[in-house]
Amino acid sequence: MHPAMALGLVFGGCCSNVVFLEFLVREFPGCGNLITFAQFLFIAFEGFVFETSFGRKRPAIPIRFYLVMVAMFFTVSVVNNYALNLNIAMPLHMIFRSGSLIASMALGIIILKKRYSVSKYASIALVSVGIFTCTFMSAKQVSSDSNRSEDEDGVSAFLWWLLGIAALTFALLMSARMGLFQETLYKRFGKHSKEALFYNHALPIPGFLLLAPDIYRHAVLFSQSELFQVPVLGLSLPIMWFYLIMNVITQYVCIRGVFILTTECTSLTVTLVVTLRKFVSLIFSILYFRNPFTPWHWIGTLFVFMGTLMYTEVWNGLGPRMDPERKQDKKQE
């Protein structure tokens, strides 16, 4: 597939996915478990049919390694979606998740004993300052809203917000640890990203039994939402189910687009595209949904994206096409 098509899938799929996610969580902030379950079920079914040929194809990586990866992936997915139920606004959620470079570098230094250049440390410092700025300003907004409401309810809202920040921090570190584990597996068994995508979504499905009451409750609430007539098809269904179906489909398009991009372009290009996609999603969320965003939030956001681009050395992108990780490996050799 031509890289331009992959770019269209990434921007179209990922950006619209965020839009449908915001439609869902604005109406029912606690529906994260139902969203996660639907996404996992769809991708697992697709992988079972097309990747494993209805279970006939044996995995290249032993299942025991996938079980470890799946435990981390399931935890990250559930915690990230549940954080939206803890007074975390969508823009802050996106900015915070953009701090994965910080967690990856920290764990890389601690676990893999990696060493980085001064420019890498400077870029991480920029990202850290940006996230701290956005988080601090969001904390002031929550505190301000708390003061305007009843004291007891205000304190409760702020404590839930702090718990949301703790949840996002935990998910960020767990995601980085999963990335390192995945990196060691790929070095040992080779890259099998489509296979990993299937097992990461199929194996955790029994775990959703623990969340069944919450999933069922929100499924009932979705069914009680107002009816919506689907364009072209002419079918009528509850609008929340329409949003969920579109969220699942766009999530799949987004993941496929990123996968195709990784096969057609360097990892530098992929990182740049994903970073720009997050920025576009953030701008749309602020403008369309009128999420609160102060000048300080803009400054923090600028720091985050500048730091990310500096880390990927995009400024040298017109030079020899060498993957940053390969450069680092050569230095270590």
Residue pairs with C-beta under 8 A, 6 or more apart in sequence:
1 260
1 264
2 264
3 261
3 264
3 265
5 260
6 257
6 260
6 261
6 264
6 265
7 257
7 261
7 273
8 257
9 253
9 254
9 256
9 257
9 260
10 254
10 257
10 258
10 261
10 273
10 274
10 277
11 277
11 280
12 250
12 253
12 257
13 250
13 251
13 252
13 253
13 254
13 255
13 256
13 257
14 250
14 254
14 257
14 258
14 274
14 277
14 281
15 277
15 280
15 281
15 284
16 246
16 250
17 247
17 250
17 251
17 253
17 254
18 90
18 94
18 281
18 284
18 285
19 284
19 285
19 288
20 243
20 244
20 246
20 247
20 250
21 35
21 90
21 247
22 90
22 285
22 289
23 243
24 31
24 35
24 240
24 243
24 244
24 247
25 31
25 32
25 84
25 85
25 90
26 289
27 225
27 240
28 218
28 221
28 222
28 240
29 84
29 85
30 82
30 85
30 214
30 218
31 218
31 221
31 222
32 78
32 80
32 81
32 82
32 83
32 84
32 85
33 78
33 81
33 82
33 208
33 211
33 214
33 215
33 218
34 214
34 215
34 218
34 219
34 222
34 244
35 81
35 244
35 247
36 77
36 78
36 81
36 208
37 205
37 208
37 211
37 215
38 244
38 247
38 248
39 77
39 201
39 247
39 248
39 251
40 77
40 201
40 202
40 204
40 205
40 208
41 205
42 248
42 249
42 251
42 252
43 197
43 198
43 201
43 251
43 252
43 255
44 198
44 201
44 202
44 205
46 252
47 194
47 197
47 198
47 199
47 201
47 202
48 54
48 55
48 198
48 202
51 57
51 194
51 195
51 197
51 198
52 198
59 66
59 192
59 195
59 199
60 189
60 190
60 192
60 195
61 185
61 189
61 192
61 195
61 196
63 199
63 203
65 185
66 196
66 199
66 200
66 203
67 203
68 181
69 178
69 181
69 182
69 185
69 196
69 199
69 200
70 199
70 200
70 203
70 204
71 204
72 174
72 175
72 177
72 178
72 181
73 178
73 200
73 204
74 204
74 207
75 171
75 174
76 171
76 174
76 175
76 178
78 211
79 167
79 168
79 170
79 171
79 174
80 93
80 97
80 167
80 168
80 171
82 167
83 93
83 164
83 167
83 168
83 171
84 90
84 93
85 164
86 160
86 161
86 163
86 164
86 167
87 142
87 157
87 158
87 160
87 161
87 164
88 96
88 161
88 164
88 165
88 168
89 138
89 291
89 292
90 285
90 289
90 291
91 134
91 282
91 285
91 286
91 291
91 293
91 297
92 134
92 135
92 138
93 168
94 278
94 281
94 282
94 285
95 130
95 131
95 134
95 282
95 300
95 301
95 304
96 131
96 134
96 135
96 165
96 168
96 172
97 168
97 171
97 172
98 127
98 131
98 275
98 278
98 304
98 305
98 308
99 127
99 128
99 131
99 172
99 304
100 172
100 175
100 176
100 179
101 123
101 124
101 127
101 307
101 308
101 311
102 124
102 127
102 128
102 131
102 172
103 172
103 173
103 175
103 176
104 176
104 179
104 180
105 114
105 116
105 120
105 124
106 176
107 173
107 176
107 177
107 180
108 114
108 116
108 180
109 115
109 116
111 177
111 180
112 180
114 328
114 332
115 331
115 332
116 328
119 310
119 313
120 311
122 310
123 307
123 308
123 310
123 311
124 307
124 311
125 307
126 303
126 304
126 306
126 307
126 310
127 303
127 304
127 307
127 308
127 311
128 307
129 300
129 303
130 299
130 300
130 301
130 302
130 303
130 304
130 305
130 306
130 307
131 300
131 304
132 300
133 296
133 297
133 299
133 300
133 303
134 296
134 297
134 300
134 301
134 304
135 165
137 294
137 296
137 297
137 300
138 161
138 297
139 158
139 161
141 292
141 294
142 157
142 158
142 161
143 158
145 154
145 157
146 153
146 154
146 155
146 157
146 158
147 154
148 154
149 157
182 196
186 192
193 259
193 262
194 259
197 255
197 259
208 215
221 240
222 238
222 240
222 241
222 244
223 238
223 241
224 238
225 238
225 239
225 240
225 241
226 238
226 239
227 236
227 237
227 238
227 239
228 236
228 237
228 238
228 239
228 242
229 235
229 236
230 236
230 237
230 242
258 270
258 274
261 269
261 270
261 273
262 270
265 273
266 321
266 322
266 323
267 323
267 324
267 325
268 312
268 313
268 314
268 317
268 321
268 323
268 324
269 317
271 308
271 312
272 309
272 312
272 314
272 317
275 305
275 308
275 309
275 312
278 305
279 301
279 305
282 301
285 291
286 293
309 315
311 324
312 324
313 324
